[in-house]
Amino acid sequence: MLDVNLPGLDGFEVCRRLRKVPATAAIPVIMLTARIGEDDRVRGLELGADDYITKPFSPKEALARVRAVLRRTERGAAEGEAIADEPLHVDLPSRQVRVGEREVALTRKEFDLLVELVRQRGRVLTRERLLETVWGYDFPGETRTVDVHVRRLRQKLGEPVDARLETVVGVGYRWRSAS
């Protein structure tokens, strides 16, 4: 649990630093804050937070969210496989992504989003479904955080792989396989 309003170094910066260091990059982070603005929520999630809880909150809901994040973290760590869709290679245990010979640095959520899309290749996934499977809950507000993550994912993957992440207007997103 990470409060955004810390004295000196704010929670956003702490999260960013945790995600940068390989030894701490996989630690689950749930931001807990009184900052309820959409920009703050999106910023926290983009920096790699696994969840974002605003005050006031129900202790039962907070506990359920912690359990959900831990389930996702444990499930991800147990998967000892790699996903390949040339020239894309995703190594799940090490959480590394390569496009050809180029390594691509992704945030935790970008990685999880890419894995979900590639695993479900060919299927259209709604924003709501992606929020549920990648973020682990029904997001109470706008679902544009998915759009932001998809845009950043496309930028980082680069050509020609970025074109395989298709927008299905009015519905969601689909990963189109190379073959």
C-alpha positions in Angstrom: 0.0 0.0 0.0 1.5 3.3 -1.1 0.1 6.7 -0.1 0.5 9.3 -2.9 0.7 12.2 -0.5 4.0 11.3 1.2 6.2 14.1 2.6 9.2 14.9 0.4 9.1 12.1 -2.2 5.5 11.6 -3.4 4.0 8.1 -3.9 4.1 8.5 -7.7 7.9 8.9 -7.6 8.3 6.0 -5.2 6.2 3.8 -7.5 8.3 4.9 -10.6 11.5 4.1 -8.7 10.2 0.7 -7.6 9.4 -0.2 -11.2 12.8 0.9 -12.5 14.8 -1.4 -10.3 14.7 -5.1 -11.3 14.8 -6.3 -7.7 11.6 -4.3 -6.8 9.9 -4.2 -10.2 7.5 -7.1 -9.5 6.4 -6.0 -6.0 2.7 -5.4 -6.1 1.8 -1.7 -5.5 -1.7 -0.4 -4.5 -1.9 3.4 -4.3 -4.1 4.6 -1.5 -4.9 8.3 -1.6 -7.4 11.1 -1.2 -6.5 12.3 -4.7 -9.6 11.3 -6.7 -9.0 13.1 -10.0 -8.9 11.1 -13.2 -5.4 12.4 -14.1 -4.0 11.2 -10.8 -5.6 7.7 -11.2 -4.3 7.4 -14.7 -0.9 8.6 -13.7 -0.7 6.1 -10.9 -1.7 3.2 -13.1 0.6 4.3 -15.9 3.6 4.4 -13.5 2.9 0.8 -12.7 0.5 0.7 -9.8 -1.6 -2.5 -9.7 -4.6 -0.7 -8.3 -5.6 2.7 -7.1 -7.9 3.1 -4.1 -9.4 6.5 -3.1 -10.3 7.7 0.4 -12.7 7.2 2.0 -12.7 3.4 1.3 -14.3 0.4 2.9 -11.8 -1.9 4.7 -13.6 -4.9 3.2 -13.1 -3.5 -0.3 -9.5 -2.7 0.3 -8.8 -6.2 1.6 -10.6 -7.7 -1.5 -8.5 -5.5 -3.8 -5.3 -6.6 -2.0 -6.3 -10.2 -2.4 -7.1 -9.7 -6.1 -3.7 -8.1 -6.8 -1.9 -10.9 -4.9 -3.9 -13.6 -6.9 -2.9 -12.0 -10.2 0.7 -11.6 -9.0 1.0 -15.2 -7.9 -0.7 -16.5 -11.0 1.7 -14.5 -13.2 4.7 -15.8 -11.3 3.6 -19.4 -11.6 3.4 -19.2 -15.4 6.6 -20.5 -16.8 6.1 -20.0 -20.4 6.9 -17.7 -23.2 4.7 -16.3 -25.9 5.9 -15.8 -29.4 4.2 -14.1 -32.4 7.1 -13.2 -34.7 8.9 -10.9 -34.3 7.4 -10.5 -30.8 8.8 -12.6 -28.0 7.4 -12.3 -24.5 9.2 -14.2 -21.7 6.6 -14.5 -18.8 8.9 -15.5 -15.9 11.4 -12.7 -16.5 8.7 -10.3 -17.8 10.9 -9.4 -20.8 9.6 -8.3 -24.2 11.6 -8.4 -27.4 10.7 -7.3 -30.9 13.3 -9.0 -33.0 16.6 -8.3 -31.3 15.4 -5.1 -29.6 14.4 -5.3 -25.9 11.3 -3.3 -25.1 10.9 -1.8 -21.6 7.3 -2.0 -20.5 5.5 -1.0 -17.2 3.8 -3.7 -15.3 0.4 -2.9 -16.7 1.7 -2.5 -20.2 3.2 -6.0 -19.9 0.1 -7.5 -18.5 -2.1 -5.8 -21.1 0.2 -7.1 -23.9 0.1 -10.7 -22.5 -3.7 -10.6 -22.3 -4.1 -9.3 -25.8 -1.6 -11.8 -27.4 -3.0 -14.8 -25.4 -6.5 -13.9 -26.7 -5.2 -13.1 -30.3 -7.9 -12.8 -32.8 -10.6 -12.0 -30.2 -12.0 -8.6 -29.6 -11.5 -7.6 -26.0 -13.7 -4.8 -24.6 -12.2 -2.1 -22.4 -14.3 -3.4 -19.6 -13.0 -6.9 -20.0 -9.4 -5.7 -20.1 -10.0 -3.6 -17.0 -11.3 -6.7 -15.3 -8.6 -9.1 -16.4 -5.6 -6.8 -16.4 -6.4 -4.4 -13.6 -8.6 -6.9 -11.7 -11.7 -4.9 -11.1 -14.5 -2.9 -12.6 -13.2 0.6 -12.9 -15.9 2.9 -11.5 -15.1 5.8 -13.9 -14.1 6.3 -17.5 -12.3 3.4 -19.1 -9.8 5.6 -21.0 -6.9 4.3 -19.0 -7.0 1.2 -21.3 -6.7 3.6 -24.3 -3.8 5.4 -22.8 -2.0 2.1 -22.1 -2.7 0.8 -25.6 -1.3 4.0 -27.2 1.9 3.8 -25.1 2.2 0.1 -25.9 2.0 0.8 -29.6 4.6 3.5 -29.3 7.0 1.2 -27.4 6.5 -1.9 -29.7 7.1 0.2 -32.8 6.7 -0.9 -36.4 5.6 -3.4 -37.7 4.3 -5.0 -34.5 2.3 -1.9 -33.4 -0.1 -2.3 -36.3 -1.1 -5.8 -35.0 -2.8 -4.1 -32.0 -6.0 -3.1 -33.7 -8.7 -0.8 -32.4 -12.2 -2.2 -33.0 -14.2 1.1 -33.0 -16.8 1.3 -30.4 -15.9 -2.1 -28.9 -12.3 -2.5 -27.8 -9.0 -4.0 -29.0 -7.8 -7.1 -30.8 -4.3 -8.6 -31.3 -4.0 -9.7 -34.9 -1.5 -12.5 -35.4 1.3 -12.3 -38.0 0.2 -15.5 -39.7 
